[in-house]
Amino acid sequence: MSDQLEARLSRVMIRCAESGEGVPAGMRIDVASFETGNLSDQMANCPHCGQVHTWSTEDAWLEDIHETVSPRP
C-alpha cells in the first residue's frame, strides 16, 4: 500500500490546569488535520483532577507516539 494512502495518527493531549499533567483528549488525528482544523469547545474527562476540561486547538498538542492507519477499501 502506498505511503500516500496511509495517515499517521497522533493522540491529542491537553494540560490539566489543576495538576499540570498531560491529559489525553480522547481523540487521535493526523498532523495536517490538527494544524488546519478548528477544534473548539471540545471536552475531556481528566483522570488527574476528576473535572471535565473544555479545550480548543490552541490548548492542545500532539503526542509523539504515532499510529499508522490504512484507509478503508
OpenMM code with the backbone's topology and positions (N, CA, C; nanometers):
from openmm import Vec3, app, unit

residues = "MET SER ASP GLN LEU GLU ALA ARG LEU SER ARG VAL MET ILE ARG CYS ALA GLU SER GLY GLU GLY VAL PRO ALA GLY MET ARG ILE ASP VAL ALA SER PHE GLU THR GLY ASN LEU SER ASP GLN MET ALA ASN CYS PRO HIS CYS GLY GLN VAL HIS THR TRP SER THR GLU ASP ALA TRP LEU GLU ASP ILE HIS GLU THR VAL SER PRO ARG PRO".split()
positions = [
    Vec3(0.0841, -0.1182, 0.0000),
    Vec3(0.0000, 0.0000, 0.0000),
    Vec3(0.0886, 0.1245, 0.0000),
    Vec3(0.0477, 0.2230, -0.0720),
    Vec3(0.1250, 0.3450, -0.0860),
    Vec3(0.1278, 0.4239, 0.0438),
    Vec3(0.2433, 0.4864, 0.0728),
    Vec3(0.2542, 0.5706, 0.1923),
    Vec3(0.1586, 0.6889, 0.1851),
    Vec3(0.1235, 0.7315, 0.0627),
    Vec3(0.0334, 0.8441, 0.0474),
    Vec3(-0.1078, 0.8109, 0.0938),
    Vec3(-0.1425, 0.6835, 0.0969),
    Vec3(-0.2758, 0.6427, 0.1365),
    Vec3(-0.2876, 0.6168, 0.2859),
    Vec3(-0.1761, 0.6190, 0.3562),
    Vec3(-0.1770, 0.5937, 0.4995),
    Vec3(-0.1695, 0.7255, 0.5762),
    Vec3(-0.2417, 0.7338, 0.6837),
    Vec3(-0.2387, 0.8524, 0.7681),
    Vec3(-0.1660, 0.8178, 0.8975),
    Vec3(-0.0805, 0.9069, 0.9435),
    Vec3(-0.0118, 0.8889, 1.0711),
    Vec3(-0.0929, 0.9637, 1.1761),
    Vec3(-0.1515, 0.8894, 1.2688),
    Vec3(-0.2359, 0.9497, 1.3711),
    Vec3(-0.1598, 0.9646, 1.5019),
    Vec3(-0.1818, 1.0762, 1.5671),
    Vec3(-0.1215, 1.1034, 1.6975),
    Vec3(-0.2316, 1.1325, 1.7969),
    Vec3(-0.2050, 1.1036, 1.9223),
    Vec3(-0.3028, 1.1302, 2.0278),
    Vec3(-0.2988, 1.2783, 2.0637),
    Vec3(-0.4166, 1.3405, 2.0697),
    Vec3(-0.4289, 1.4802, 2.1097),
    Vec3(-0.4203, 1.4865, 2.2628),
    Vec3(-0.3372, 1.5788, 2.3121),
    Vec3(-0.3159, 1.5954, 2.4558),
    Vec3(-0.3470, 1.7399, 2.4957),
    Vec3(-0.3941, 1.7555, 2.6197),
    Vec3(-0.4128, 1.8876, 2.6796),
    Vec3(-0.3490, 1.8854, 2.8182),
    Vec3(-0.3414, 1.9983, 2.8834),
    Vec3(-0.2812, 2.0037, 3.0165),
    Vec3(-0.3884, 2.0343, 3.1211),
    Vec3(-0.3856, 1.9579, 3.2284),
    Vec3(-0.4766, 1.9818, 3.3406),
    Vec3(-0.4323, 2.1094, 3.4125),
    Vec3(-0.5239, 2.2051, 3.4243),
    Vec3(-0.4919, 2.3312, 3.4916),
    Vec3(-0.4684, 2.3106, 3.6410),
    Vec3(-0.5281, 2.2083, 3.6967),
    Vec3(-0.5172, 2.1797, 3.8401),
    Vec3(-0.3828, 2.1141, 3.8748),
    Vec3(-0.3472, 2.0089, 3.7998),
    Vec3(-0.2273, 1.9306, 3.8328),
    Vec3(-0.1065, 1.9622, 3.7451),
    Vec3(-0.1307, 2.0209, 3.6276),
    Vec3(-0.0220, 2.0468, 3.5334),
    Vec3(0.0156, 1.9256, 3.4502),
    Vec3(-0.0522, 1.8140, 3.4720),
    Vec3(-0.0221, 1.6898, 3.3995),
    Vec3(-0.0861, 1.6899, 3.2613),
    Vec3(-0.0238, 1.6159, 3.1676),
    Vec3(-0.0826, 1.5959, 3.0361),
    Vec3(-0.2034, 1.5045, 3.0464),
    Vec3(-0.3058, 1.5342, 2.9680),
    Vec3(-0.4313, 1.4583, 2.9696),
    Vec3(-0.4667, 1.4184, 2.8267),
    Vec3(-0.4899, 1.2910, 2.8000),
    Vec3(-0.5370, 1.2517, 2.6671),
    Vec3(-0.6752, 1.3140, 2.6426),
    Vec3(-0.6914, 1.3783, 2.5289),
    Vec3(-0.8170, 1.4480, 2.4987),
    Vec3(-0.9233, 1.3555, 2.4407),
    Vec3(-0.8885, 1.2291, 2.4180),
    Vec3(-0.9875, 1.1333, 2.3710),
    Vec3(-1.0008, 1.1246, 2.2206),
    Vec3(-0.9008, 1.1727, 2.1474),
    Vec3(-0.9048, 1.1599, 2.0023),
    Vec3(-0.7644, 1.1448, 1.9455),
    Vec3(-0.7587, 1.0853, 1.8270),
    Vec3(-0.6351, 1.0747, 1.7505),
    Vec3(-0.6594, 1.1451, 1.6182),
    Vec3(-0.5564, 1.2138, 1.5684),
    Vec3(-0.5722, 1.2941, 1.4479),
    Vec3(-0.4379, 1.3012, 1.3751),
    Vec3(-0.4421, 1.3220, 1.2446),
    Vec3(-0.3162, 1.3386, 1.1712),
    Vec3(-0.2713, 1.4841, 1.1837),
    Vec3(-0.1431, 1.5072, 1.1622),
    Vec3(-0.0834, 1.6389, 1.1843),
    Vec3(-0.1492, 1.7460, 1.0974),
    Vec3(-0.1705, 1.7169, 0.9691),
    Vec3(-0.2289, 1.8166, 0.8781),
    Vec3(-0.3684, 1.8581, 0.9237),
    Vec3(-0.4506, 1.7623, 0.9643),
    Vec3(-0.5857, 1.7951, 1.0109),
    Vec3(-0.5813, 1.8741, 1.1405),
    Vec3(-0.4872, 1.8412, 1.2289),
    Vec3(-0.4736, 1.9137, 1.3552),
    Vec3(-0.4344, 2.0592, 1.3287),
    Vec3(-0.3421, 2.0794, 1.2356),
    Vec3(-0.2923, 2.2144, 1.2080),
    Vec3(-0.3934, 2.3005, 1.1334),
    Vec3(-0.4791, 2.2395, 1.0529),
    Vec3(-0.5734, 2.3168, 0.9737),
    Vec3(-0.7152, 2.3132, 1.0289),
    Vec3(-0.7418, 2.2209, 1.1207),
    Vec3(-0.8766, 2.2066, 1.1750),
    Vec3(-0.9097, 2.3131, 1.2769),
    Vec3(-1.0367, 2.3246, 1.3046),
    Vec3(-1.0838, 2.4211, 1.4039),
    Vec3(-1.1512, 2.3436, 1.5163),
    Vec3(-1.0707, 2.2907, 1.6063),
    Vec3(-1.1237, 2.2177, 1.7207),
    Vec3(-1.1492, 2.3183, 1.8323),
    Vec3(-1.2745, 2.3485, 1.8552),
    Vec3(-1.3068, 2.4419, 1.9628),
    Vec3(-1.4186, 2.3828, 2.0473),
    Vec3(-1.4223, 2.4256, 2.1718),
    Vec3(-1.5231, 2.3789, 2.2675),
    Vec3(-1.5290, 2.2268, 2.2782),
    Vec3(-1.4117, 2.1642, 2.2748),
    Vec3(-1.4010, 2.0202, 2.2962),
    Vec3(-1.3952, 1.9948, 2.4461),
    Vec3(-1.4339, 1.8748, 2.4882),
    Vec3(-1.4304, 1.8425, 2.6311),
    Vec3(-1.3580, 1.7106, 2.6531),
    Vec3(-1.2873, 1.7020, 2.7656),
    Vec3(-1.2162, 1.5798, 2.8023),
    Vec3(-1.2270, 1.5584, 2.9522),
    Vec3(-1.2518, 1.4349, 2.9906),
    Vec3(-1.2530, 1.3988, 3.1328),
    Vec3(-1.1093, 1.3853, 3.1807),
    Vec3(-1.0772, 1.4498, 3.2900),
    Vec3(-0.9410, 1.4498, 3.3423),
    Vec3(-0.9227, 1.3414, 3.4487),
    Vec3(-0.8284, 1.2491, 3.4258),
    Vec3(-0.8034, 1.1457, 3.5262),
    Vec3(-0.7250, 1.1976, 3.6473),
    Vec3(-0.6692, 1.3184, 3.6363),
    Vec3(-0.5871, 1.3729, 3.7441),
    Vec3(-0.6688, 1.4486, 3.8494),
    Vec3(-0.7628, 1.5309, 3.8032),
    Vec3(-0.8410, 1.6113, 3.8983),
    Vec3(-0.9879, 1.5718, 3.9012),
    Vec3(-1.0312, 1.4897, 3.8063),
    Vec3(-1.1694, 1.4438, 3.8035),
    Vec3(-1.2672, 1.5403, 3.7389),
    Vec3(-1.2185, 1.6532, 3.6924),
    Vec3(-1.3063, 1.7520, 3.6297),
    Vec3(-1.3129, 1.7275, 3.4787),
    Vec3(-1.4079, 1.7949, 3.4144),
    Vec3(-1.4159, 1.7954, 3.2685),
    Vec3(-1.3511, 1.9249, 3.2211),
    Vec3(-1.2488, 1.9120, 3.1357),
    Vec3(-1.1800, 2.0303, 3.0823),
    Vec3(-1.2333, 2.0618, 2.9434),
    Vec3(-1.2627, 2.1888, 2.9189),
    Vec3(-1.3002, 2.2360, 2.7862),
    Vec3(-1.1743, 2.2911, 2.7209),
    Vec3(-1.1527, 2.2525, 2.5937),
    Vec3(-1.0288, 2.2928, 2.5280),
    Vec3(-1.0526, 2.3195, 2.3800),
    Vec3(-0.9541, 2.3840, 2.3188),
    Vec3(-0.9540, 2.4083, 2.1744),
    Vec3(-0.8143, 2.3769, 2.1215),
    Vec3(-0.7951, 2.3900, 1.9933),
    Vec3(-0.6671, 2.3569, 1.9300),
    Vec3(-0.5510, 2.4323, 1.9952),
    Vec3(-0.5734, 2.5571, 2.0337),
    Vec3(-0.4671, 2.6383, 2.0931),
    Vec3(-0.4170, 2.5802, 2.2255),
    Vec3(-0.4992, 2.5016, 2.2933),
    Vec3(-0.4647, 2.4427, 2.4222),
    Vec3(-0.3985, 2.3063, 2.4092),
    Vec3(-0.3965, 2.2504, 2.2902),
    Vec3(-0.3594, 2.1101, 2.2721),
    Vec3(-0.2267, 2.0929, 2.1982),
    Vec3(-0.1738, 1.9723, 2.2082),
    Vec3(-0.0562, 1.9325, 2.1302),
    Vec3(-0.0731, 1.7860, 2.0923),
    Vec3(0.0098, 1.7413, 1.9997),
    Vec3(0.0059, 1.6022, 1.9565),
    Vec3(0.1154, 1.5240, 2.0258),
    Vec3(0.0789, 1.4120, 2.0820),
    Vec3(0.1759, 1.3229, 2.1454),
    Vec3(0.2664, 1.2646, 2.0373),
    Vec3(0.3911, 1.2347, 2.0727),
    Vec3(0.4884, 1.1865, 1.9761),
    Vec3(0.4629, 1.0450, 1.9257),
    Vec3(0.3842, 0.9664, 1.9981),
    Vec3(0.3562, 0.8292, 1.9564),
    Vec3(0.2575, 0.8325, 1.8408),
    Vec3(0.2925, 0.7615, 1.7336),
    Vec3(0.2089, 0.7615, 1.6137),
    Vec3(0.1488, 0.6237, 1.5901),
    Vec3(0.0356, 0.6239, 1.5277),
    Vec3(-0.0324, 0.5017, 1.4882),
    Vec3(-0.0619, 0.5145, 1.3396),
    Vec3(-0.0207, 0.4169, 1.2602),
    Vec3(-0.0471, 0.4225, 1.1166),
    Vec3(-0.1788, 0.3521, 1.0875),
    Vec3(-0.2630, 0.4192, 1.0124),
    Vec3(-0.3935, 0.3660, 0.9797),
    Vec3(-0.4103, 0.3652, 0.8293),
    Vec3(-0.4522, 0.2544, 0.7747),
    Vec3(-0.4782, 0.2441, 0.6316),
    Vec3(-0.6226, 0.2821, 0.6054),
    Vec3(-0.6476, 0.3466, 0.4918),
    Vec3(-0.7857, 0.3825, 0.4600),
    Vec3(-0.8681, 0.2576, 0.4342),
    Vec3(-0.9973, 0.2683, 0.4552),
    Vec3(-1.0866, 0.1558, 0.4291),
    Vec3(-1.1055, 0.1409, 0.2789),
    Vec3(-1.1197, 0.0171, 0.2331),
    Vec3(-1.1395, -0.0029, 0.0875),
    Vec3(-1.2713, 0.0513, 0.0396),
] * unit.nanometer
topology = app.Topology()
chain = topology.addChain("A")
for resn in residues:
    res = topology.addResidue(resn, chain)
    for name in ("N", "CA", "C"):
        topology.addAtom(name, app.Element.getBySymbol(name[0]), res)
